[in-house]
């Protein structure tokens, strides 16, 4: 991790947070890490997004959104 910090200039604590999906990877960080690791930055961003979608917070938001959509749909049907 120290070498990656030296190559990218990204703090070790931040690298750890990105690895453990505790912090979002932005485009600039993905480009730096991708260049250092010889990996397409899109892969880093996509894997970070996929991990976030599995988090309890996001699952709750998605669940609430689905419930609201159903309620709106039901209201629209009853108004006709």
Secondary structure, 3 states (H helix, E strand, C coil): CHHHHHHHCCCHHHHHHHHCCCCCCCHHHHHHHHHHHCCCHHHHHHHHHHHHHCCHHHHHHHHHHHHHHHHHHHHHHHHC
